[in-house]
Amino acid sequence: MEGCMLEIMYEIPSMSGIKECVINEDVVLNSEEPILLFEQSRERALS
């Protein structure tokens, strides 16, 4: 499990606005990219 998450564990802390990182079966078994969910910006939420 750590092997498939190694890269993303180092990338996420330097990215802003990440709310959640979804690691599903495709990420683990098929080396797909994880699904990154971002926080909605305040400006966008008000419009």
N, C-alpha and C positions, 0 to 999 in steps of 0.2 A: 504494500500500500504506500509506503514511504517513497518508493522509487517512482511511482506515477505522480506523486504530489510534490516531488522535490523542487522542480522548476517553479511551480506556482507559489510555493511557500516563500520563495525569495522575491517573486515579482509583486505579489499583492501588497505588501507593506509600503512599497514605493508608489502605488497607484492611489489616486484620491477618489473618494465617492463610492467605494466598494461597500455594498451592504451585505452581500452573501456570495459565497462560492459553492456551487453545487457540483459535487463529485458523484457521478452516476455510473452505472454499469459500463457504458460506452467509454468513459474516461479510463476506467480500470482495465477493461479487457481489450479495447480497440485503440488505445492511445489517442482518443479524441481530446479536444480542448475542453476544460471545465466550463460550466455556464456561470458567467459573472453577472450578478444583479447589482445595479448601481442605485444609490440614493437619488431621489428626485430633487433637483435643485429648487431652492425656495422661489426663485424667479419663475421657473417653469410651472411650479405648483399654483402660483397665484394667477397665471394667465388663463 
